[in-house]
Structure formats: structure tokens, C-alpha cells
């Protein structure tokens, strides 16, 4: 996250910190294709003939 944990928790609270951490983790795993909780269909860039 962009903020240090202690500063983020003081401003937004612990629940918001945990939610942001999960969201960031999910976005990272989806972008790398290593998500275990979501099925993401990989599309091919091949041209069909």
C-alpha cells in the first residue's frame, strides 16, 4: 500500500486496512494470473484462420 501500515490504520481504521490489503492482494494475483479464488479465462492472441 502507499501508506505505512500504522498511518493507514490511524486514519482509516483496522477494518479498512484489512479490506484494502485483501483488495490489493486480489488485484495483484489477478494481474499475474495466479489467483486461486477466481477463475479467469486466458484468451489467446492467435489469429483464427
PAFI-546844 format. One record per residue: y, z negated, x negated of N, C-alpha, C in turn; residue in one letter. Coordinates in steps of 0.02 Angstrom, whole numbers, padded with zeros to 5 digits, always signed. Last residue first. Example, Ala and Ser with C-alpha at 12.3 -4.5 7.8 and 13.67 -1.06 7.14 Angstrom:
BEGIN
-00112-00354-00642-00053-00357-00684+00002-00394-00645s -00284-00390-00660-00225-00390-00615-00165-00390-00660a 
***
This chain:
BEGIN
-00940+01925+00388-00942+01998+00388-00977+02025+00449x -00827+01791+00369-00887+01817+00402-00884+01893+00403x -00773+01716+00223-00756+01766+00274-00821+01793+00302x -00772+01542+00190-00802+01608+00181-00782+01654+00239x -00734+01413+00199-00680+01462+00193-00707+01533+00183x -00808+01302+00317-00814+01346+00259-00757+01396+00259x -00783+01133+00360-00778+01204+00376-00780+01245+00312x -00870+00989+00403-00840+01027+00349-00840+01101+00368x -00837+00872+00524-00872+00934+00509-00834+00973+00455x -00854+00705+00508-00805+00758+00501-00842+00821+00481x -00886+00560+00586-00918+00623+00568-00864+00677+00566x -00847+00400+00524-00828+00457+00564-00865+00518+00539x -00895+00305+00438-00887+00286+00507-00868+00344+00553x -00897+00348+00310-00962+00330+00338-00956+00317+00413x -00814+00472+00216-00811+00425+00272-00881+00412+00298x -00784+00557+00112-00835+00505+00101-00836+00453+00157x -00682+00649+00105-00746+00670+00135-00801+00619+00127x -00558+00617+00067-00605+00631+00013-00673+00654+00039x -00498+00593+00188-00470+00645+00146-00517+00664+00089x -00572+00485+00236-00574+00549+00271-00549+00606+00227x -00537+00386+00144-00606+00408+00147-00613+00475+00184x -00399+00374+00171-00421+00393+00104-00493+00420+00107x -00401+00331+00303-00368+00394+00286-00391+00419+00218x -00466+00207+00285-00496+00260+00326-00467+00328+00309x -00371+00139+00207-00439+00150+00181-00474+00206+00219x -00264+00134+00294-00256+00168+00230-00325+00185+00201x -00320+00056+00396-00296+00124+00410-00290+00164+00346x -00346-00064+00329-00401-00026+00358-00381+00046+00370x -00213-00100+00296-00263-00091+00242-00322-00050+00268x -00156-00116+00420-00131-00064+00376-00181-00049+00321x -00231-00226+00466-00233-00162+00502-00210-00105+00458x -00192-00324+00373-00262-00303+00376-00270-00237+00412x -00055-00331+00402-00077-00312+00335-00149-00287+00337x -00057-00376+00533-00029-00310+00519-00051-00286+00450x -00112-00503+00512-00148-00455+00553-00123-00384+00540x -00013-00569+00433-00079-00554+00405-00117-00501+00445x +00156-00504+00435+00102-00547+00457+00034-00523+00431x +00270-00437+00388+00235-00412+00447+00180-00457+00473x +00326-00518+00282+00367-00479+00328+00331-00463+00393x +00218-00581+00218+00276-00620+00239+00318-00583+00291x +00136-00471+00190+00112-00523+00236+00170-00565+00261x +00216-00402+00097+00197-00369+00160+00176-00422+00211x +00221-00495-00007+00283-00475+00026+00267-00444+00094x +00085-00502-00045+00120-00562-00022+00184-00545+00016x +00054-00366-00083+00021-00399-00027+00062-00458-00001x +00191-00255-00116+00143-00305-00140+00116-00344-00079x +00195-00097-00030+00222-00164-00042+00169-00207-00075x +00118+00016-00013+00179+00022-00051+00209-00046-00069x -00060+00000-00042+00000+00000+00000+00062+00000-00044x 
***
